Amino acid sequence: MIHLHFTAIDLTRVRFATSPLMETVASLRTLAAGRRGAHLHRPWLDGFAERADRLRERDLELLRALVRPAGYLPDFLVPPQRRSSSFAEELARVADADPEIVARELAHLATHRIAQQEPGREGRQALLQALVDRPDAGLGRVTGAIEAYHRVAIAPDWKRIEALLNDDIAYRLDALADGGVDRMMGNLHPSVTFADQTLRIVNYYEGHADCGGRGLLLVPCAFAWPDVLVRTAEPASPSISYSPRGLGRLWEEHPEQAGSALAGVLGHTRAALLAQLDLPMSTSQAATQMALAAPTLSVHLQALRAAGLLTSRRAGRQVLYSRTDLGDRLLSGAGRPS
């Protein structure tokens, strides 16, 4: 169990961020678990399998050597952040990592032996040892492999994932405003408890760390499930990556039924859009899901909102749309598309 100790100042410095790089790295664990261990992400696994031929096998093997199905994750793969950043910005920080730190973390990873029964064990152990011997030369290979993998595995679904993460952050901020840190932390994850200004996280090792005035960064991460990923290394703020609320809805699809009663009233596009908004989405996110131009989709969003079927709220620079209770009842009563 990890014990993360807070001061009064730390409690005022709790922040949130999203991280496409964290999703990319964490998804490698889901990939390693395969269908038997990752049923929540099975639709994603199916999609990745269809696109996997675009990825070089040697890049994937390198990443599998660095990211194990469980246990230690080298910090340099997911550099500390202060705010939400683009994938390109985060990857640039990986490329700028100190080779000495990289070598130390890789050497520590090498002490965690790959399981005897894991396919490709010897090849991955050799890849890892080569990186340990020349971390400065190996960083370019690592960042290239991460970029290629992200393009195939995460980028096609990022808008959908980001919508879920933003919805979770909005919920946590509402809980923080209503009941303070205690309420916000109360249902963060089943393996996380908060009491006496100490956050306790069930983990594979025992440890204590002080926030020490650095605060805490909370990073919802769809592919962290079922674990919680913790980073406490100084001088950056400690960070916790946890599964967002509503994860089970992430890969749900509600294709339009051309003959549905609701489509007959609202029109096919608006009926499908209403069904799609199980998660709050921006115009651009919904346009990606619906394969429509953003200006066209915006007209439909405004019409549904004017009818009281959608509501909108601002989240940073985005406006997020979600169904109202009336929209839920209408969709349910008409027999939601499936």
C-alpha positions, 0 to 999 in steps of 0.5 A: 500500500502507498501512503501519500501524506498531505499538508493543509497547503497540498489540499488547496493544490489538487489539480486535474489534467488529461494525458494522451501519452498516459493513455497510450502507455497504459493501453500497452498493459491492456494489450498485454492482458488481451481479451481474457483480462480486458473485457471492458476494452474488448471493442478497442482490442478488436479495432486495434487488431484491424489496424495493427498491420500499420505498426512495425512488429519491432516497435511493438516489441520494444514497447512491450519490453518497456511496459509490463502487464503489471508492476513497475512503470518507468517514470520517463515514459510519462513525464510529469505535467502541470496541465493537460497537454497535447500528445506532441508536447508530452512526447517531446518531454520524453525525448528530452529526458535525462539519459542518466535518469533513463538508465537508472529507471531501465536498470531498475526495470531490468530487475523485474524479470519477464515471466517465463511463460510470456511469449517473446521473453528472451527477445524483449529482455535483449531489447531492454538490455540494449537500452540499459547499455545505451539509453542516450541512443535508445531514446530516439527509438523509444519515442519513435515507437511510442509515436507510431503506436499512438497513431494506430492505437489511440489517435483514432479513438482519442476524441471519444476517450477525451469526452469521457475524461472531461466528463469525469473531471467535471464530476470531480470538480462539482464534488470538490465544490460541494463537499471538499476534498473528502467528498471528491476523493471518496469514490475515486477508485475502490483501492483508494481511501482518504482519511486523516490527510492521507491518501492510501492506495492499494499497490504491489509495494509498501511505501510512504511519500509526502506531498510536501506542498507540491499538491496533487495531480489527478489524471483520469485514464481509461486504460488505467483500469483496473489499477491506479498508477501512482507517481511520487518522484520529486520535484514534480507534484505527485500524480495519480491516474485512475479509471474515470466514471462511466468507463463501461460506456466508453465503447458503446455504439448506438447506430441509428435504426432507419425505421425507428419511431424517434428518427421519424420525428426528429430525423435520422441524424438528430435521433442518432446524435441524441443516442450518441450523447451518453457522454458529454461531447464538444461539437468537434468530438460529436462530429468525429463520432457522427462523421459529419462536418462540425458546422453541420453538426452544430446546427443539429446540436442547437436544434436539440438544445432548443427543444430541451433535449440537450443541455450545454456547459462550458469546460475550459475552452470547450462547450460540452453537450449532454442529454437532459432528463427529457432527452433520456426519457424520449430516447428510452420511450422510443426504444433507443437504437441498438 
